[in-house]
Amino acid sequence: MEATKINGIKYYPPQEDYIAFDNEEDYAEKGRAWGLFAKTPKAHFWYKSAAAQHQVSIKGYQEYGSMSVLIVEFEDGRLTSIHPSYLKEMQSGTFGRDPVGGEAEDTESGVPSAADSGASGSDEEGGKPVKAAKAQKRTKEKKEKLELPVDKVKFTAKVKEFTTKPNPFSDRDDEVVLLEEVAVVGDSPLAIGDAWCGYSNTLKGFGLEVGNVISFEGKVVDKKFNKEILYKVNNPSKIVIQS
């Protein structure tokens, strides 16, 4: 399957007709089977490359033996093929941080090569060594808990990513902002590292972009986003975009 690279994204358009969903119930049933969502079906997903992320929707799928390959559509109408488990990985806030074995080029492709070979993906082709390497890295880099300030303090941070977090009490996922290089400044400086906060309407009003360095006031609490991001910033205020 030949790829077309446009604006840093490799597109693997379907080479033959794909199967459309019969109805919303069919979409929901198959989406749950692929592990893309739980009870409430999601209409849009993040498709991430090394340079950017885009929203896509699932238009249908193709079947190769016991394996399914999704056909997703970008906002500009372009189509590409992607393995369900790989699309699921793309929803993680830490996706793409740790390319393994020099395969960063393939991680932009949506793993359509699985369809060409008839293989089922990373579980059969090196999945176990990859998982072992990641587990070893997590153990090696396990962070000690920080003694966080109790009161509201001043921070600096860099906007790393905009993503979503499942909300078990709502039909919609919560929008969040992932931050890096988060640090408490002032009389008692403290390096936090990575943190997250809710992407509120107030924050949206600032028109933040990935890479912006900001200063603000808020409280930091011990509430993890995932296994890598352990701290959350609550009620950020007095926000200033420094660059």
C-alpha angles and dihedrals in degrees: 000000000000121000130219115208116209125168092346096309124111111220120201102189116198112268094206140022115301129213115257121210116264093223143323091288091054090049092049094048095049093042090056091047089054090049094240095130140355124228100336116057117234119224098196136037137186118254108197133196130175091270107032149357129234136188116246137178128213112249098177144301145253126222127222108182106298094346128090125206118198125226109213129187126218122216090261091056098255117141130214137174122241137169112249094235091052093051087050090053090052090064090066117102090225096050114138095014095111113036109190128219096354093294096132091120091058093048088067093054102068091240096270088155086081088069092050095051098038090233122136097233136249096351091069100030108056097316095134096051090047092051091046091050092050092047090050091049092050090052092048094048098041106146126226115237113261124229098241125207113255097211132060111281140176121265142186121205145154124240107242107172146343113227143137137259125207114253112206091197097053139052090232131064118244117249113233140179120226114213132196135192087031111176137171110231131196132052095346107034118194131179109225099173113197123015140155139218138183115275096233127183087255091059092044088057090066093060093228118195133196108274097029114139109216140180123208146146124251148113125277120212137184099257118128127220091194138331091292102041108057104166136067129203113220127203100354111200141168088041117189123184105219098180 
